[in-house]
């Protein structure tokens, strides 16, 4: 779906593929669980021989096994979002930037629509918007907004995982495949992995640091040594002095459980995409972290089906 849109609208992208690496037998078991679960839900995935991996990416080290996702890729996120904004507005949508939601009122439990009170940063005046449907896609603020609408018995606690990214200024090594360490049972992140931008530059991250303030975007120098050790495990020729703190972001989480789905009972907290019972026309999108960008077209289709089919 994403690749088709990028082709049609000339949005830059690249099918970079993803490798998940195992360095020991325990990590091999984790890779097998990931493979089996992905295969059970129809996600293309397979193991590749270490000899093939060495020929394709000679700087990458995997001692035991490599699981490849052949359809994983990267996209120019700014070009993609600009397209979505333009497409939305060309279809009659109105975009109100620098505007906060002050309150949401369900009229007759949504049967009579919804009143949304908003305030622009440029004016103290409150503006009320009347709508038939309400889609809560507020990212880091989505749980707070949901809790202000639903009864206390259906409120949930938000969690915020800050992830720091690290830049790399040396010309080599320079893999062109996305590289991930094997998932760790119960870990809230995917390890300090190697990502690539559209210009072919590599960076590393994100790690996981639990924070209470979703606006805390400071980078923590104390986390760099541990990140370097993780990186060096799969990229041993890395020049440690060329890895520097770059920036950080915050991921909305619904718990501190596993970041990888591997079947029932794995502690994984998935996205919440649901039409709320007892509230007509209300769809909640909660815990939508970074994969939500490349999943956004599919999420949009799902929301449309929940509301109109």
KEKE-3310 file (N, C-alpha, C; in steps of 0.2 Angstrom, whole numbers, plus 5000, padded with zeros to 4 digits):
npx = (5004:5009:5021:5015:5008:5019:5025:5015:5014:5026:5034:5049:5057:5064:5067:5074:5076:5077:5087:5087:5098:5106:5117:5120:5114:5103:5098:5095:5084:5075:5074:5068:5055:5050:5050:5041:5029:5027:5026:5014:5005:5006:5016:5030:5045:5061:5075:5092:5107:5122:5134:5129:5125:5137:5143:5134:5134:5148:5153:5145:5141:5136:5134:5127:5113:5103:5088:5078:5068:5061:5052:5053:5056:5062:5056:5054:5049:5045:5041:5031:5022:5019:5012:5001:4995:4992:4983:4973:4968:4964:4953:4944:4947:4950:4964:4970:4983:4994:4984:4975:4965:4953:4942:4931:4914:4902:4887:4872:4878:4886:4877:4870:4880:4896:4904:4918:4929:4941:4956:4966:4983:4986:4976:4964:4952:4939:4934:4921:4918:4907:4904:4900:4907:4921:4938:4951:4967:4978:4992:5005:4997:4985:4980:4977:4967:4957:4955:4948:4936:4930:4922:4929:4931:4936:4947:4965:4983:4995:5011:5028:5041:5057:5068:5084:5094:5109:5122:5133:5149:5159:5166:5165:5161:5147:5134:5120:5108:5094:5098:5095:5097:5094:5078:5074:5067:5053:5058:5056:5060:5068:5081:5097:5097:5102:5099:5094:5095:5087:5097:5107:5114:5120:5112:5110:5099:5082:5086:5079:5072:5063:5052:5043:5038:5031:5037:5050:5064:5077:5094:5103:5119:5125:5120:5127:5139:5134:5126:5135:5142:5132:5130:5143:5143:5137:5142:5157:5168:5166:5169:5171:5173:5167:5154:5140:5129:5113:5099:5083:5067:5050:5040:5023:5017:5008:5011:5024:5029:5034:5042:5040:5030:5026:5017:5003:5003:5015:5018:5016:5011:5000:4995:4980:4966:4950:4932:4923:4913:4897:4898:4894:4901:4914:4931:4945:4963:4976:4992:5000:5014:5031:5030:5017:5018:5022:5012:5001:4992:4985:4979:4971:4962:4956:4950:4940:4933:4928:4920:4911:4906)
npy = (4994:5006:5007:5007:5020:5029:5027:5031:5044:5050:5050:5050:5034:5019:5002:4995:4984:4973:4967:4956:4951:4937:4933:4923:4907:4908:4920:4916:4908:4917:4924:4914:4913:4926:4924:4914:4919:4930:4924:4917:4927:4931:4939:4943:4935:4928:4917:4920:4913:4914:4916:4922:4934:4939:4942:4952:4962:4965:4971:4969:4960:4944:4931:4919:4918:4926:4935:4940:4953:4956:4966:4977:4995:5012:5029:5045:5055:5068:5072:5063:5066:5079:5077:5070:5080:5090:5082:5080:5093:5096:5089:5095:5097:5105:5112:5115:5123:5125:5125:5121:5107:5111:5105:5091:5087:5075:5074:5068:5055:5055:5052:5063:5070:5079:5091:5101:5110:5122:5131:5144:5147:5160:5168:5172:5167:5155:5142:5133:5118:5108:5091:5076:5064:5058:5057:5051:5055:5059:5057:5059:5064:5057:5047:5055:5063:5054:5049:5060:5059:5046:5036:5035:5022:5016:5022:5024:5022:5032:5030:5035:5033:5039:5040:5040:5046:5043:5050:5047:5050:5046:5039:5026:5010:5007:5001:4997:4991:4989:4987:4976:4972:4955:4953:4956:4947:4954:4967:4984:4991:4990:4988:4996:5000:5000:5013:5021:5035:5044:5049:5040:5041:5034:5031:5028:5020:5020:5021:5016:5026:5028:5041:5054:5066:5071:5080:5081:5082:5081:5076:5062:5061:5051:5039:5035:5027:5014:5012:5012:5000:4991:4993:4990:4977:4971:4978:4978:4986:4999:5016:5022:5035:5043:5042:5051:5060:5064:5068:5067:5058:5055:5041:5036:5025:5010:5003:4995:4984:4971:4975:4968:4958:4941:4931:4924:4930:4936:4948:4959:4976:4981:4993:5002:5002:5007:5007:5016:5008:5013:5026:5035:5036:5038:5035:5028:5030:5024:5023:5024:5022:5024:5015:5018:5028:5023:5014:5021:5023:5010:5011:5021:5016:5006:5013:5020:5009:5005:5016:5018:5006)
npz = (5000:5005:4997:4984:4984:4985:4973:4964:4968:4967:4979:4988:4991:4998:4996:5008:5015:5030:5042:5056:5069:5076:5089:5098:5104:5112:5107:5095:5097:5100:5088:5081:5086:5083:5069:5067:5072:5064:5052:5054:5053:5040:5036:5025:5028:5031:5035:5031:5023:5032:5025:5013:5019:5023:5011:5006:5015:5021:5033:5043:5058:5062:5072:5073:5067:5054:5052:5039:5033:5019:5013:5020:5021:5018:5019:5013:5025:5027:5014:5012:5022:5018:5006:5012:5019:5009:5001:5010:5012:4999:4997:5004:5018:5033:5041:5057:5064:5078:5088:5102:5110:5121:5128:5126:5122:5123:5114:5119:5122:5110:5100:5096:5091:5092:5103:5101:5109:5106:5107:5100:5099:5096:5101:5114:5114:5114:5103:5096:5089:5080:5077:5068:5070:5079:5080:5089:5087:5093:5097:5108:5117:5116:5125:5137:5131:5128:5141:5146:5141:5141:5154:5171:5174:5163:5160:5156:5159:5153:5146:5143:5132:5130:5116:5111:5098:5088:5079:5065:5059:5051:5036:5034:5043:5031:5030:5020:5023:5034:5051:5065:5082:5089:5096:5114:5127:5134:5133:5131:5120:5103:5104:5101:5085:5068:5057:5041:5031:5018:5010:5012:5023:5039:5055:5073:5084:5091:5109:5125:5137:5151:5154:5163:5158:5143:5135:5137:5128:5129:5127:5133:5139:5146:5142:5130:5131:5133:5122:5112:5115:5112:5098:5093:5094:5083:5073:5071:5067:5069:5072:5087:5092:5082:5084:5089:5101:5094:5092:5101:5103:5108:5112:5112:5124:5130:5140:5149:5143:5131:5116:5104:5095:5098:5099:5109:5126:5127:5132:5124:5120:5109:5096:5099:5091:5090:5090:5102:5114:5118:5114:5102:5085:5089:5088:5094:5094:5101:5109:5097:5091:5083:5071:5066:5057:5044:5044:5042:5031:5031:5044:5042:5033:5041:5051:5044:5040:5053:5056:5045:5039)
capx = (5000:5014:5025:5011:5007:5025:5026:5010:5014:5033:5037:5055:5057:5069:5066:5081:5076:5079:5090:5087:5104:5107:5124:5121:5109:5097:5095:5092:5077:5070:5072:5063:5049:5048:5049:5035:5023:5027:5024:5007:5000:5006:5021:5035:5051:5065:5082:5097:5113:5127:5138:5126:5125:5144:5144:5130:5136:5154:5155:5140:5143:5130:5138:5123:5108:5100:5081:5077:5061:5062:5048:5054:5060:5062:5052:5055:5043:5042:5038:5025:5017:5017:5007:4995:4992:4989:4978:4968:4965:4961:4947:4940:4949:4953:4970:4971:4989:4995:4977:4974:4959:4952:4937:4926:4908:4898:4880:4868:4883:4888:4871:4869:4887:4901:4906:4925:4931:4948:4959:4972:4989:4986:4970:4962:4945:4937:4930:4917:4917:4902:4905:4896:4912:4927:4944:4956:4973:4982:4998:5007:4991:4979:4977:4974:4961:4953:4953:4944:4930:4927:4921:4935:4933:4939:4954:4971:4988:5000:5018:5032:5048:5061:5073:5090:5097:5116:5124:5139:5152:5164:5163:5164:5157:5141:5129:5114:5102:5092:5101:5092:5099:5088:5073:5075:5060:5051:5061:5051:5062:5070:5088:5100:5098:5105:5094:5097:5090:5086:5103:5111:5118:5117:5112:5109:5094:5083:5086:5073:5073:5056:5051:5036:5036:5032:5040:5057:5067:5084:5098:5107:5126:5127:5118:5131:5143:5130:5123:5141:5143:5127:5132:5149:5142:5135:5146:5163:5173:5163:5174:5167:5174:5163:5147:5139:5122:5110:5092:5078:5060:5046:5035:5018:5016:5002:5013:5031:5030:5038:5041:5040:5024:5028:5011:4999:5007:5022:5018:5016:5006:4999:4991:4973:4962:4944:4926:4922:4906:4893:4899:4893:4905:4920:4936:4952:4969:4981:4999:5002:5021:5034:5027:5011:5019:5021:5005:4995:4986:4981:4976:4965:4957:4953:4946:4935:4928:4925:4914:4906:4904)
capy = (5000:5012:5008:5009:5027:5032:5026:5035:5052:5052:5051:5046:5029:5014:4995:4994:4977:4973:4961:4955:4947:4933:4932:4917:4902:4911:4925:4912:4906:4923:4925:4909:4915:4931:4921:4910:4923:4934:4919:4915:4932:4933:4944:4940:4935:4922:4917:4920:4910:4919:4917:4927:4940:4942:4944:4958:4967:4962:4975:4967:4953:4940:4925:4913:4918:4932:4935:4945:4956:4958:4971:4983:5000:5018:5033:5052:5056:5075:5072:5059:5070:5085:5074:5069:5087:5093:5078:5081:5100:5096:5085:5100:5097:5111:5111:5121:5122:5129:5125:5115:5105:5112:5100:5088:5085:5070:5076:5062:5050:5055:5051:5070:5073:5081:5098:5101:5117:5123:5138:5146:5151:5167:5171:5169:5165:5148:5141:5127:5114:5103:5086:5070:5059:5061:5052:5054:5053:5065:5055:5058:5067:5053:5044:5060:5065:5048:5049:5065:5058:5040:5036:5033:5014:5015:5026:5020:5026:5033:5029:5039:5031:5043:5037:5045:5044:5044:5051:5044:5055:5043:5037:5018:5006:5011:4996:4999:4987:4991:4981:4976:4966:4951:4956:4953:4946:4959:4973:4989:4994:4985:4988:5002:4998:5005:5015:5024:5040:5044:5051:5035:5042:5030:5033:5023:5021:5024:5017:5017:5029:5030:5048:5056:5072:5069:5086:5081:5080:5082:5069:5060:5059:5045:5033:5034:5021:5007:5012:5010:4993:4987:4994:4987:4969:4969:4982:4979:4991:5006:5020:5024:5042:5046:5042:5057:5061:5068:5070:5062:5058:5052:5036:5034:5017:5008:4999:4994:4977:4969:4979:4964:4953:4934:4927:4926:4929:4939:4955:4965:4980:4983:4999:5002:5006:5004:5011:5015:5006:5018:5033:5035:5040:5039:5030:5030:5028:5025:5020:5023:5025:5026:5011:5021:5032:5019:5010:5026:5022:5005:5013:5026:5011:5003:5018:5021:5003:5005:5021:5018:4999)
capz = (5000:5005:4991:4978:4984:4984:4966:4961:4969:4967:4985:4988:4996:4996:4999:5010:5018:5037:5045:5063:5070:5083:5091:5102:5103:5115:5103:5089:5099:5100:5081:5078:5089:5079:5062:5067:5073:5058:5046:5055:5051:5033:5035:5022:5032:5030:5037:5025:5025:5035:5019:5009:5022:5023:5004:5004:5020:5025:5039:5048:5061:5065:5074:5073:5062:5052:5049:5034:5031:5012:5011:5024:5018:5021:5015:5015:5029:5026:5008:5013:5026:5014:5002:5015:5020:5003:4999:5014:5010:4992:4998:5008:5025:5036:5046:5062:5068:5084:5091:5107:5112:5128:5130:5121:5125:5119:5114:5120:5121:5103:5095:5094:5088:5097:5103:5103:5111:5104:5108:5096:5103:5095:5103:5120:5112:5113:5097:5097:5082:5080:5072:5069:5072:5083:5079:5093:5084:5096:5098:5115:5121:5115:5131:5141:5128:5129:5148:5148:5138:5144:5162:5175:5174:5156:5159:5156:5161:5148:5147:5138:5131:5126:5113:5109:5092:5088:5072:5063:5054:5047:5029:5034:5039:5029:5028:5016:5025:5041:5055:5071:5086:5091:5102:5120:5130:5139:5132:5128:5113:5098:5104:5097:5079:5063:5052:5035:5029:5010:5007:5013:5029:5044:5062:5077:5089:5097:5115:5129:5143:5153:5157:5165:5154:5136:5132:5139:5123:5131:5125:5139:5137:5150:5138:5125:5131:5133:5115:5108:5116:5108:5091:5091:5094:5076:5068:5075:5064:5070:5075:5092:5093:5077:5085:5093:5102:5089:5095:5104:5102:5113:5110:5117:5126:5134:5146:5149:5141:5125:5110:5099:5096:5096:5101:5115:5133:5126:5136:5119:5120:5102:5095:5101:5086:5091:5091:5109:5115:5121:5112:5094:5081:5093:5087:5098:5092:5107:5109:5090:5090:5076:5065:5064:5051:5038:5044:5042:5026:5033:5049:5039:5030:5047:5055:5039:5040:5059:5056:5040:5036)
cpx = (5004:5018:5021:5009:5013:5027:5022:5012:5021:5036:5043:5055:5062:5067:5073:5082:5078:5082:5089:5093:5103:5114:5125:5114:5102:5094:5092:5085:5072:5069:5067:5056:5046:5046:5042:5029:5022:5024:5017:5003:5002:5012:5027:5042:5054:5072:5086:5103:5118:5132:5135:5126:5132:5145:5140:5132:5142:5156:5150:5142:5137:5133:5133:5117:5106:5093:5080:5070:5062:5058:5049:5058:5059:5058:5054:5049:5041:5039:5031:5020:5014:5011:5001:4991:4989:4983:4972:4964:4962:4954:4942:4941:4952:4958:4971:4977:4989:4988:4977:4967:4958:4947:4933:4920:4904:4891:4876:4873:4885:4883:4869:4875:4891:4903:4914:4927:4939:4950:4966:4977:4989:4980:4967:4955:4944:4932:4927:4916:4912:4904:4901:4901:4918:4933:4949:4963:4978:4989:5000:5001:4985:4976:4974:4968:4955:4950:4948:4937:4926:4927:4928:4936:4936:4945:4960:4977:4993:5007:5022:5039:5052:5066:5078:5093:5105:5118:5131:5143:5157:5162:5162:5164:5151:5137:5123:5108:5101:5095:5098:5095:5093:5084:5075:5068:5059:5053:5056:5054:5065:5078:5091:5102:5101:5100:5098:5092:5091:5092:5109:5116:5115:5117:5110:5104:5087:5084:5080:5075:5066:5056:5044:5033:5037:5035:5048:5061:5075:5088:5102:5114:5128:5124:5122:5135:5139:5127:5129:5143:5138:5128:5138:5148:5140:5139:5153:5168:5171:5169:5170:5167:5170:5156:5145:5131:5119:5104:5088:5071:5056:5041:5030:5017:5010:5004:5021:5033:5034:5036:5040:5034:5027:5023:5008:5004:5014:5023:5018:5010:5005:4995:4984:4970:4955:4938:4924:4914:4903:4894:4899:4898:4912:4925:4942:4958:4974:4987:5002:5009:5024:5031:5021:5012:5018:5015:4999:4990:4982:4977:4970:4960:4953:4948:4939:4930:4924:4919:4909:4904:4901)
cpy = (5006:5013:5010:5017:5031:5032:5031:5042:5054:5054:5047:5040:5024:5007:4993:4987:4978:4967:4961:4950:4943:4932:4926:4913:4905:4916:4921:4910:4911:4925:4920:4911:4921:4929:4918:4914:4927:4930:4918:4921:4935:4938:4941:4940:4928:4922:4917:4917:4916:4921:4922:4934:4943:4945:4951:4963:4965:4965:4973:4960:4950:4933:4918:4913:4925:4931:4941:4947:4959:4964:4977:4988:5007:5023:5040:5055:5063:5075:5068:5063:5076:5083:5073:5075:5090:5089:5079:5088:5100:5093:5089:5100:5103:5109:5117:5120:5127:5130:5119:5114:5106:5107:5097:5085:5081:5072:5069:5056:5049:5054:5058:5074:5075:5088:5098:5108:5118:5131:5139:5149:5158:5171:5168:5166:5158:5147:5134:5124:5109:5098:5080:5064:5062:5055:5055:5051:5058:5063:5055:5061:5063:5050:5049:5063:5060:5048:5054:5064:5052:5040:5033:5026:5012:5019:5022:5025:5026:5032:5032:5036:5035:5039:5042:5042:5046:5045:5048:5048:5052:5040:5029:5016:5010:5005:5000:4995:4989:4985:4982:4970:4962:4954:4952:4953:4951:4966:4978:4992:4988:4985:4994:4999:5003:5006:5019:5030:5040:5046:5046:5035:5037:5033:5027:5025:5019:5018:5018:5020:5031:5037:5049:5062:5071:5075:5086:5078:5081:5075:5068:5057:5052:5038:5031:5028:5014:5006:5009:5003:4989:4988:4990:4979:4967:4973:4984:4984:4998:5010:5024:5032:5046:5046:5047:5057:5066:5071:5065:5063:5054:5047:5035:5027:5016:5004:4998:4987:4977:4974:4975:4959:4946:4929:4928:4925:4932:4945:4961:4969:4983:4990:4997:5006:5003:5009:5010:5013:5012:5025:5033:5039:5042:5034:5033:5026:5029:5020:5019:5026:5024:5021:5014:5026:5028:5014:5015:5025:5016:5007:5017:5021:5008:5007:5020:5015:5003:5010:5020:5011:4995)
cpz = (5000:4999:4984:4978:4983:4976:4962:4962:4969:4974:4986:4993:4993:4999:5002:5013:5026:5039:5053:5065:5077:5083:5095:5101:5106:5110:5096:5091:5099:5092:5078:5080:5084:5072:5062:5068:5067:5052:5047:5053:5044:5031:5031:5026:5031:5033:5030:5028:5028:5029:5014:5012:5022:5016:5003:5009:5024:5031:5045:5051:5064:5066:5073:5068:5060:5049:5045:5033:5024:5010:5015:5020:5021:5016:5017:5019:5028:5019:5008:5017:5022:5009:5006:5017:5014:5000:5003:5013:5004:4992:5003:5016:5027:5041:5050:5066:5074:5088:5096:5108:5119:5131:5125:5125:5120:5120:5114:5118:5113:5098:5092:5091:5094:5097:5105:5104:5110:5106:5104:5100:5102:5098:5110:5119:5111:5107:5098:5090:5084:5075:5073:5072:5075:5083:5083:5091:5087:5099:5105:5119:5120:5121:5136:5138:5129:5136:5150:5145:5141:5152:5165:5175:5168:5155:5160:5157:5155:5150:5141:5138:5127:5123:5110:5103:5092:5080:5071:5058:5050:5041:5029:5041:5037:5026:5024:5018:5032:5046:5062:5075:5087:5097:5108:5124:5135:5138:5129:5122:5109:5098:5100:5090:5074:5058:5047:5033:5021:5007:5008:5019:5035:5051:5066:5082:5087:5103:5119:5135:5145:5156:5158:5161:5147:5132:5133:5133:5123:5129:5131:5137:5141:5147:5132:5125:5130:5125:5111:5109:5112:5100:5089:5091:5087:5071:5071:5073:5065:5073:5081:5093:5088:5078:5091:5095:5097:5091:5098:5102:5108:5110:5115:5118:5130:5140:5145:5147:5134:5119:5103:5100:5094:5098:5108:5122:5132:5129:5131:5120:5113:5102:5097:5095:5087:5092:5098:5110:5119:5119:5104:5091:5084:5091:5091:5095:5097:5106:5102:5090:5083:5070:5063:5058:5045:5038:5043:5037:5028:5039:5047:5037:5036:5050:5050:5040:5047:5059:5051:5036:5042)
residu = (UNK:UNK:UNK:UNK:UNK:UNK:UNK:UNK:UNK:UNK:UNK:UNK:UNK:UNK:UNK:UNK:UNK:UNK:UNK:UNK:UNK:UNK:UNK:UNK:UNK:UNK:UNK:UNK:UNK:UNK:UNK:UNK:UNK:UNK:UNK:UNK:UNK:UNK:UNK:UNK:UNK:UNK:UNK:UNK:UNK:UNK:UNK:UNK:UNK:UNK:UNK:UNK:UNK:UNK:UNK:UNK:UNK:UNK:UNK:UNK:UNK:UNK:UNK:UNK:UNK:UNK:UNK:UNK:UNK:UNK:UNK:UNK:UNK:UNK:UNK:UNK:UNK:UNK:UNK:UNK:UNK:UNK:UNK:UNK:UNK:UNK:UNK:UNK:UNK:UNK:UNK:UNK:UNK:UNK:UNK:UNK:UNK:UNK:UNK:UNK:UNK:UNK:UNK:UNK:UNK:UNK:UNK:UNK:UNK:UNK:UNK:UNK:UNK:UNK:UNK:UNK:UNK:UNK:UNK:UNK:UNK:UNK:UNK:UNK:UNK:UNK:UNK:UNK:UNK:UNK:UNK:UNK:UNK:UNK:UNK:UNK:UNK:UNK:UNK:UNK:UNK:UNK:UNK:UNK:UNK:UNK:UNK:UNK:UNK:UNK:UNK:UNK:UNK:UNK:UNK:UNK:UNK:UNK:UNK:UNK:UNK:UNK:UNK:UNK:UNK:UNK:UNK:UNK:UNK:UNK:UNK:UNK:UNK:UNK:UNK:UNK:UNK:UNK:UNK:UNK:UNK:UNK:UNK:UNK:UNK:UNK:UNK:UNK:UNK:UNK:UNK:UNK:UNK:UNK:UNK:UNK:UNK:UNK:UNK:UNK:UNK:UNK:UNK:UNK:UNK:UNK:UNK:UNK:UNK:UNK:UNK:UNK:UNK:UNK:UNK:UNK:UNK:UNK:UNK:UNK:UNK:UNK:UNK:UNK:UNK:UNK:UNK:UNK:UNK:UNK:UNK:UNK:UNK:UNK:UNK:UNK:UNK:UNK:UNK:UNK:UNK:UNK:UNK:UNK:UNK:UNK:UNK:UNK:UNK:UNK:UNK:UNK:UNK:UNK:UNK:UNK:UNK:UNK:UNK:UNK:UNK:UNK:UNK:UNK:UNK:UNK:UNK:UNK:UNK:UNK:UNK:UNK:UNK:UNK:UNK:UNK:UNK:UNK:UNK:UNK:UNK:UNK:UNK:UNK:UNK:UNK:UNK:UNK:UNK:UNK:UNK:UNK:UNK:UNK:UNK:UNK:UNK:UNK:UNK:UNK:UNK:UNK:UNK:UNK:UNK:UNK:UNK:UNK:UNK)
# end
